Amino acid sequence: MTGHHQFKELTKNFSPERKARREEQKIKLEREVTLYELHQQFLEKQTELYVNHLREVISAMGGELIIKASFPDREVVINSFSDLLENDSI
């Protein structure tokens, strides 16, 4: 295929300064991705804590918290958001 080159081939003529900048940018991006992933994990845990607390409060009042997703062909009751992320049946 014409026009397709390996990245290594495209960067082989870069100056040492440009290669260093590229490496710095790569490291910075890796840090940002890691921070983003940690932030996402934190938000997921916080959401789970809030829902569980709300479930306990409603249960103490004699009720039941039901979170349900409605689709044209079915409904899905969501008991745990972390389980929902791992469930492929939805």
C-alpha positions as CSV (number, residue, x, y, z in Angstrom):
1,M,0.0,0.0,0.0
2,T,1.3,3.4,-0.9
3,G,1.3,6.2,1.7
4,H,1.6,3.8,4.6
5,H,4.8,3.9,6.6
6,Q,5.9,2.6,10.0
7,F,6.2,5.3,12.6
8,K,9.8,4.4,13.1
9,E,10.5,5.2,9.5
10,L,8.7,8.6,9.8
11,T,10.7,9.6,12.8
12,K,14.2,8.3,11.9
13,N,15.3,11.7,10.6
14,F,14.1,13.7,13.6
15,S,16.7,15.9,15.3
16,P,17.8,14.8,18.8
17,E,15.9,17.8,20.2
18,R,12.7,16.9,18.4
19,K,13.0,13.2,19.6
20,A,13.5,14.5,23.1
21,R,10.4,16.7,22.8
22,R,8.4,13.8,21.5
23,E,9.5,11.6,24.4
24,E,8.6,14.4,26.9
25,Q,5.2,14.7,25.3
26,K,4.7,10.9,25.4
27,I,5.6,10.8,29.1
28,K,3.2,13.7,29.8
29,L,0.4,12.0,27.9
30,E,1.0,8.8,29.8
31,R,0.7,10.7,33.1
32,E,-2.5,12.4,32.0
33,V,-4.1,9.1,30.9
34,T,-3.1,7.5,34.2
35,L,-4.6,10.5,36.1
36,Y,-7.8,10.3,34.0
37,E,-8.2,6.6,34.7
38,L,-7.7,7.2,38.5
39,H,-10.3,10.0,38.4
40,Q,-12.7,7.7,36.6
41,Q,-12.2,5.0,39.2
42,F,-12.8,7.5,41.9
43,L,-16.0,8.7,40.4
44,E,-17.3,5.2,39.9
45,K,-16.6,4.4,43.5
46,Q,-18.3,7.6,44.7
47,T,-21.3,6.9,42.6
48,E,-21.6,3.4,44.0
49,L,-21.3,4.8,47.6
50,Y,-24.0,7.4,47.0
51,V,-26.4,4.9,45.5
52,N,-25.7,2.4,48.3
53,H,-26.3,5.1,50.9
54,L,-29.5,6.2,49.2
55,R,-30.6,2.5,49.0
56,E,-30.0,2.2,52.8
57,V,-31.9,5.4,53.6
58,I,-34.9,4.4,51.5
59,S,-34.8,0.9,53.0
60,A,-34.8,2.3,56.5
61,M,-37.9,4.3,55.6
62,G,-39.6,1.0,54.5
63,G,-39.1,1.5,50.7
64,E,-37.0,0.0,48.0
65,L,-34.7,1.8,45.6
66,I,-35.1,0.5,42.1
67,I,-32.9,1.8,39.3
68,K,-34.2,0.6,35.9
69,A,-33.1,1.2,32.3
70,S,-35.9,0.9,29.8
71,F,-35.3,-0.1,26.2
72,P,-37.8,-0.7,23.5
73,D,-37.5,-4.5,23.8
74,R,-36.8,-4.9,27.5
75,E,-36.1,-3.4,30.9
76,V,-32.9,-3.9,32.9
77,V,-32.8,-3.4,36.7
78,I,-29.5,-2.0,37.8
79,N,-28.4,-3.2,41.2
80,S,-24.7,-2.2,41.0
81,F,-23.1,0.1,38.6
82,S,-19.8,-1.7,38.7
83,D,-21.6,-5.0,37.8
84,L,-23.2,-3.1,34.9
85,L,-19.8,-2.3,33.5
86,E,-18.8,-5.9,33.6
87,N,-22.1,-7.3,32.2
88,D,-22.1,-7.9,28.5
89,S,-25.8,-8.9,28.3
90,I,-27.0,-5.3,28.0
